[in-house]
Amino acid sequence: MSKEAFVSKKALGGAAASGDVATSTIWVGRVLSGLASAFFVMDAVMKMIQPQFVIDATRGIGWPADPVTLWVLGCLLLTSTALYVFPRTTVLGAILLTGYLGGAVASHARIGSPLFTHDLFGVYLGLFVWAGLWMRDPRIRALIPLNR
């Protein structure tokens, strides 16, 4: 099935989703996605190399800080980020990252971390992920039309 048969211009909702979007909007989306991705890669690598402050922070939110758990969390985050970065799998990556961030929010909420700096940090990153994707992908703009 061709892309044209799968998603017609009319089904995409007209100009806003058909590619008639400002170049600056696409670049802002790339920057948002890049910032979120850079943070995720850094976080994943830190979980894999396991410096003491990562072990202490992991214990502080109630997670087991053994090397296997941290390695698995790092691999999950790195895999989800890689899926998000590649255009063919970007939506799957965004969905997986959203789930990962939901777990982070729940972990902080469970222990009573400060709301705006800790609890909602995963929400902020999730907004970067989805706003960046919305700005650079016409399929997402078609699914979530904010201009109507």
N, C-alpha and C positions, 0 to 999 in steps of 0.2 A: 504494500500500500504506500503510495507516495505521500509526501508531507502535505501537498495541496489537497489530496483527497481526504486526508485525516483531519486537517484543520483549515477550513476555508477562511478567507479574509473576512467575510461577513460574519462567520461564527466567532471570529476573534474580537468582534466588537468595533470594527471600523479603524479609523486612523490611529487611535491611541494604542492599539495592540498590533497593528500590521507592520510596524517598523518605522512609522513616521514619528519617531521619538527623537528628541534632541540628543546630539552627541554628548553633550555635557551630562545628561541624565544617565546615559550608559556608562560614562566614566565615573560618575559618583557611585553607581552600582558596583563597578569593578573595585573601586577603592574600599567601599564598605565590605564587600566580600573578601578582599585581600587582607584588610585589617583583622577581620574575624578569623580567617584562615591562618594568618600568622600567629595569632594568639593560640589557636587550637594546636598548631604544630609545636609551638614552644611548650605548651602544657603537656602534650603527649610525650615529647622528648624528656621533659623533666620527670615524668612518671616512669620513664624507661631507665634513666640513669640514676634516679632515686637519691638525690642529695638529702641530707638530714632534714632540712626545712620542709621538704615535701613529705617525708615520713611523719614529721611532727604535725603538719597541717592535716594530713590524712587521718591520723589518730584523733586529732582535735574535733573532726566532724563525725567521728564514730565509725569510720571504715577500718577494716583490718589493714594494717600497714605492712603486711608481709610482701616480699619481692614479687611473688606470683600475682597477687591481686593488683599491685601497681602496674606490673607489666601488661596484664590483660586490659586494664583500664586505658593505658597508654596506646596499646594496639587497637582497641576499639575506637578511640578518638582519632588516631592517625588514619585508620581505614575510612572512617566516616568523612574525615576532612578530605582525603584523596578522592572519594566519590563526589564530594561537593565541588572540588576544583575542576574536574573534567566535565565538559559540557554535556556529554551524552548521559551522564549519571548524576548531574547536579541536583535534580529534584530528590532522588533517593538519598543523596548525601545530606541535603537540607532536612529531610524527614528524620534521618538517623541522628543528626546533630541536635535536632529539637528534642528528641527523646533523651539523649545524653544530658542536655542542659536541664531538662525537666527533673532528672535524677539529682542533679547538682542543687537545683532550687529546693527540692524536697529534703535533701540532706541538711541544708542550712536552715530551713524552716523548722525541722524536727528538733534542732538543738537551740533554737531561739537566737540565731545570729541577727545582727542589725539588718533591718528591712532593706533600706535603700543601697547599702554598700555590699552586702553579702547575699541576702535572699534574692534580690532582684537582679543581681549581676548576670545570672544565666538568662534572664528575660531580656536584658539589654543586648547580650550577645546574639540571642535568637532574633531580635529585631534587626540587628546588623545583617544576619544571614538572610532573612526573608526579604528585607528591604533591598538589599543588594541584588538578590535574585530577581525581585519584581522589576527593578530598574533596568536590568540587562537582558531579561528574557521575555519576549512577547507572549509566550504560552502562559506564563504566570500572570502577566497583566490581563490576559483574557479571562483567566480563572477568577482573579480578584480585581475587577474594574473599579478603580477609585475615582474615576472621572464622571460618573453618572449621577 
